[in-house]
Amino acid sequence: MRLLTIKQCKPGMRLAKKIFSEDGIVLLGENMELTERLIARLEACNVQYVYIYDPRTDDINSDTLISEETFLFAVKEIRKNFSVMMEPVQKQKGVTRPFIAKPLKDMMGLIIDDLSNHKDAMIMLMNMGIVDHYLYQHSLNVCVYTTLLGMSYGYSREETINLGLGALLHDIGKTKVSVDILKKPDSLTQEEYEEMKLHTVRGFEILKNEPNLPLTVAHCALQHHERLDGSGYPRALKGPEIMEHAKWIGIVDSYDAMTTSRVYSSPMLPHLAMERLYAGSDTLYEQWMLAHFRDKVVIYPIGITVTLSTGETGVVKDYNPSYPHRPIVRVLMNEHGENIQVPYEIDMSQELSIMIVKVNDTNNSLAN
């Protein structure tokens, strides 16, 4: 399969992976042939990348971090519980709001079990082919990525569940922010930005008295935008004043925000987002945390088109867990831009003189 931008897609191409709606319903199935109308609809729905069948790469598969069953269950649980939080107070009057701890802890158990079944599990982009409600998808992404980090770092199962819950609910305060602000396609005014920043405090207020949720979960919502140098919000905390769980979530939250399509920005690819994060090493984020995060991220998504320093162009076939920045590449075009009859593979962990110099080439002949 190939990972293409929606702009590279052409009528007649067939989907290699399903397209889901924001609530987990399959909108387009595997093998669906794309038409001009479908491509336009996907682009209008802000779907940036899709997996496409290609005879030269049909044996290339991108594993998912969690199973489709767990994904669908998680999306529905997040949607249900976050929607309750979005209800105006007057609509809840006289009605007992359901507690969120138990169903979300059950969900965390499924996520941890799925991640435990992956040997050498790595952080891979989860937002491909999803027509999403940004808040729901972002919350799930940050939850899964942070949980994987906690597991690989050595936290106990109980602490990993608490970390995952903090990551899942870090943005719950946005349910109390105006939709007009959340979905504004232009830059926020200073007044709107101050309103947006309040989601940290509102999240803490929502979670601090939630039965069966550790108080650390509420503090994750409060502190995930704090930064080492005191430049964060809402309290301008510094270094040791910020709890460790919130520091992990702050890194992952920033990474996912950069690599996910939003109303006001297109997504970055992982290698560019990682460069942006490292620019804040030891000023915004702990360097040792960034190093652990970097070692667990698949920098070049499987199926994406890359150009090598040799001039050859190909598709990332697989990643090397020990060297995630040096993948295995299946070469499809020579240095002259000509399709080669017998594709071959280069393991960049073995060919150290070869570098990736360009990602996601939009050359139309390659997209065919």
C-alpha positions in Angstrom: 0.0 0.0 0.0 1.0 3.6 -0.5 0.4 6.6 1.7 -0.6 9.6 -0.4 -1.8 13.1 0.2 -5.4 13.6 -0.8 -4.1 16.0 -3.5 -2.0 13.1 -5.0 -5.1 10.9 -5.3 -6.6 10.3 -8.7 -9.9 8.8 -9.9 -9.5 5.0 -10.3 -7.2 4.6 -7.3 -8.5 2.1 -4.7 -8.4 2.6 -1.0 -6.2 0.2 1.0 -7.7 1.1 4.4 -11.1 2.2 5.6 -12.2 5.8 6.1 -14.0 6.3 9.4 -16.4 9.0 10.5 -15.8 10.9 13.8 -18.0 8.4 15.7 -16.3 5.3 14.3 -18.7 4.5 11.4 -17.1 3.2 8.2 -17.7 5.8 5.5 -15.6 4.2 2.8 -14.4 0.6 2.8 -11.3 -1.1 1.6 -11.1 -1.5 -2.2 -13.4 1.5 -2.7 -12.6 3.1 -6.0 -12.0 6.8 -5.8 -13.9 9.2 -8.0 -13.4 12.9 -8.5 -16.5 13.4 -6.3 -15.2 11.2 -3.5 -11.8 12.8 -3.5 -13.4 16.3 -3.3 -15.6 15.1 -0.4 -12.6 13.7 1.5 -10.7 16.9 1.0 -13.7 18.9 2.2 -13.8 16.7 5.3 -10.1 17.6 6.0 -8.8 14.1 5.3 -5.1 14.8 4.4 -3.7 11.3 3.8 -5.1 8.0 2.6 -3.7 4.5 2.0 -3.9 3.4 -1.7 -3.4 0.0 -3.3 -0.4 -0.2 -5.6 0.7 -3.5 -7.3 4.4 -2.7 -6.5 3.7 -2.2 -2.8 0.7 -4.3 -2.0 2.7 -6.4 0.4 3.6 -3.3 2.5 1.3 -3.0 5.4 1.1 -0.4 8.2 0.2 -2.1 11.5 -2.1 -0.2 13.8 -1.2 0.4 17.5 -4.7 -0.7 18.7 -7.1 -3.1 17.1 -10.1 -1.8 15.1 -12.4 -3.1 17.9 -10.6 -1.2 20.6 -10.4 1.9 18.4 -14.2 1.8 17.7 -15.0 1.2 21.4 -12.6 4.0 22.4 -14.1 6.5 19.9 -17.6 5.8 21.1 -16.7 6.1 24.8 -14.8 9.4 24.3 -17.7 10.8 22.2 -20.3 9.7 24.8 -18.4 11.1 27.8 -17.2 14.3 26.2 -20.6 15.0 24.8 -22.0 14.9 28.3 -19.5 17.5 29.4 -20.6 19.7 26.4 -24.2 19.8 27.6 -25.2 23.2 28.9 -25.7 23.1 32.7 -29.4 23.8 32.5 -29.9 20.7 30.4 -28.4 18.5 33.1 -30.5 20.1 35.9 -32.2 17.4 38.0 -30.3 14.7 36.1 -27.5 12.7 37.6 -24.5 12.9 35.3 -22.9 9.5 34.7 -19.5 9.0 36.3 -16.8 8.7 33.7 -14.0 6.9 35.6 -15.2 3.2 35.3 -15.9 3.1 31.5 -12.7 5.0 30.7 -10.6 2.8 33.0 -12.1 -0.2 31.2 -11.1 1.4 27.9 -7.6 2.0 29.2 -7.3 -1.7 30.0 -8.1 -2.6 26.4 -5.6 -0.1 25.1 -2.8 -1.4 27.4 -3.6 -5.0 26.4 -3.4 -4.1 22.7 -0.1 -2.3 23.1 1.3 -5.1 25.1 0.6 -7.5 22.2 2.9 -5.5 20.0 6.6 -6.5 20.2 8.7 -3.4 19.8 5.6 -1.2 19.7 6.3 2.2 18.2 4.4 5.4 18.0 2.8 5.6 14.5 0.4 8.2 13.2 -3.2 7.3 14.0 -5.1 10.1 12.3 -4.9 8.7 8.7 -8.2 8.3 7.0 -10.4 9.6 9.7 -13.1 12.3 9.3 -12.8 13.4 12.8 -14.1 15.7 15.5 -10.6 17.1 16.3 -11.1 17.0 20.1 -12.1 13.3 20.2 -9.4 12.1 17.9 -6.7 14.2 19.4 -7.6 13.0 22.9 -7.4 9.4 21.8 -4.1 9.9 19.9 -2.5 11.6 22.9 -3.8 8.8 25.2 -2.4 6.0 23.1 0.9 7.6 22.4 1.4 8.6 26.1 0.4 5.2 27.3 2.9 3.5 25.1 5.6 5.9 26.4 4.6 5.1 30.0 4.8 1.4 29.3 8.2 1.6 27.6 9.5 3.8 30.3 8.7 1.2 33.0 5.7 2.6 34.8 3.5 0.0 36.6 0.2 -0.9 35.1 -1.7 1.2 37.6 0.5 4.2 37.1 0.3 3.7 33.3 -3.5 3.7 33.5 -3.4 6.9 35.5 -1.0 8.5 33.0 -3.3 7.3 30.1 -6.3 8.8 31.8 -4.5 12.1 32.3 -3.6 12.1 28.6 -7.1 11.1 27.5 -8.7 13.9 29.6 -6.1 16.5 29.3 -8.3 18.7 27.0 -11.6 18.0 28.7 -11.8 21.7 29.6 -12.3 22.5 25.9 -15.8 21.1 26.2 -16.5 24.4 28.0 -14.9 26.6 25.3 -17.0 28.2 22.6 -17.1 26.0 19.4 -16.6 29.3 17.4 -13.2 29.6 19.1 -12.3 26.0 18.8 -13.1 25.9 15.1 -12.0 29.4 14.1 -9.9 29.0 10.9 -8.0 32.3 11.5 -5.7 33.5 14.3 -7.4 34.0 17.6 -7.7 37.5 19.0 -5.9 38.1 22.3 -9.2 37.9 24.1 -10.1 34.6 22.4 -6.6 33.2 23.2 -7.1 34.0 26.8 -10.4 32.2 26.7 -8.8 29.2 25.1 -6.1 29.1 27.7 -8.8 28.7 30.4 -9.5 25.1 29.2 -6.7 24.0 31.5 -8.4 25.5 34.6 -11.8 24.3 33.5 -10.5 20.8 32.9 -9.1 20.7 36.4 -12.4 21.9 37.8 -14.3 19.2 35.9 -12.0 16.4 37.0 -10.9 17.3 40.6 -14.0 15.9 42.2 -14.8 13.1 39.8 -15.3 9.9 41.8 -12.6 7.2 41.4 -10.3 9.4 39.3 -6.9 10.2 41.0 -6.2 13.9 41.5 -3.1 13.5 39.3 -5.5 13.2 36.4 -7.0 16.6 37.1 -3.5 18.1 37.5 -2.6 16.7 34.0 -5.4 18.8 32.6 -4.2 21.8 34.6 -0.5 21.5 33.8 -0.1 20.1 30.3 0.7 23.5 28.9 3.3 24.4 31.5 6.8 24.6 30.2 10.2 24.2 31.9 11.3 27.8 31.5 8.0 29.2 33.0 6.6 30.3 29.6 3.6 28.1 29.8 0.2 28.5 31.3 -2.0 28.8 33.4 0.4 29.3 36.3 3.8 29.8 34.6 5.3 26.8 36.6 8.9 26.0 36.1 10.9 22.7 35.9 10.4 20.7 39.1 7.1 22.4 39.8 5.5 20.6 36.9 4.4 17.0 37.6 6.1 14.3 35.5 2.9 13.0 34.0 2.1 16.5 32.7 5.5 16.8 31.1 5.0 13.6 29.1 1.6 14.7 28.0 2.9 18.2 27.1 5.3 16.6 24.7 2.8 14.3 23.1 0.1 16.9 23.0 2.4 19.2 21.0 3.5 16.4 18.7 0.0 15.3 17.9 -1.2 18.9 17.4 1.6 19.4 14.8 1.0 16.1 13.0 -2.8 16.3 12.9 -4.9 18.4 10.4 -6.7 21.3 12.0 -9.0 24.0 10.8 -6.1 26.6 10.8 -3.1 24.4 9.8 -2.1 21.5 7.6 -0.3 18.6 9.4 3.4 18.2 9.6 5.1 14.9 9.0 6.7 13.3 12.1 10.3 14.2 11.2 9.5 17.9 11.0 7.4 17.8 14.2 10.3 16.1 16.0 12.6 18.9 14.8 10.2 21.5 16.2 10.0 19.7 19.5 13.8 19.4 19.8 14.1 23.2 19.3 12.6 23.4 22.8 14.9 20.8 24.4 15.7 21.8 28.0 13.8 25.1 27.7 10.3 23.9 27.0 10.6 20.1 27.4 12.9 17.8 29.4 15.7 16.6 27.1 15.7 13.0 28.5 12.0 12.8 27.8 12.4 14.0 24.3 15.1 11.4 23.7 12.9 8.6 24.9 10.0 9.9 22.8 12.2 10.2 19.7 13.3 6.6 20.2 9.7 5.4 20.2 8.4 7.4 17.2 8.3 6.1 13.6 9.7 9.2 12.0 8.8 8.2 8.4 5.3 6.6 8.1 5.1 3.2 6.4 4.0 3.7 2.8 5.1 7.2 2.4 7.1 8.3 -0.6 10.7 9.5 0.0 13.6 10.6 -2.2 17.1 9.4 -1.2 20.4 11.2 -1.4 21.3 8.8 -4.3 18.5 10.5 -6.3 16.4 7.3 -6.2 12.7 7.5 -5.1 10.8 4.9 -3.2 8.3 4.0 -0.5 9.0 3.3 3.2 8.4 -0.4 3.6 9.2 -0.9 7.3 10.9 0.8 10.2 13.8 -0.4 12.2 12.9 -0.4 16.0 16.5 0.3 17.0 16.9 3.0 14.3 13.4 4.5 13.6 15.0 7.4 11.6 16.6 4.9 9.2 13.8 2.8 7.6 13.7 0.2 5.0 12.9 1.8 1.6 11.6 0.0 -1.5 13.1 1.9 -4.5 10.6 2.4 -7.4 12.3 5.0 -9.5 15.9 5.5 -10.4 17.9 8.8 -10.1 16.6 9.9 -13.5 13.0 9.7 -12.4 12.3 6.6 -14.4 10.2 3.7 -13.0 12.3 0.6 -12.6 11.0 -2.8 -13.6 12.2 -4.7 -10.6 11.9 -2.7 -7.4 14.6 -3.4 -4.7 15.0 -2.5 -1.1 17.6 -0.5 0.8 17.9 -1.0 4.6 19.1 2.4 5.7 20.3 1.0 9.0 22.9 -0.8 7.0 23.6 1.8 4.3 24.7 4.6 6.6 25.9 6.9 3.8 22.4 7.1 2.3 20.0 9.8 3.6 16.4 10.7 3.1 16.4 14.2 1.5 12.7 14.6 0.6 9.5 13.3 1.9 6.1 12.9 0.1 7.1 13.8 -3.4 4.1 15.0 -5.3 5.5 13.9 -8.7 2.4 12.7 -10.6 4.2 9.9 -12.3 5.0 8.4 -9.0 1.4 8.7 -7.7 0.1 6.7 -10.7 
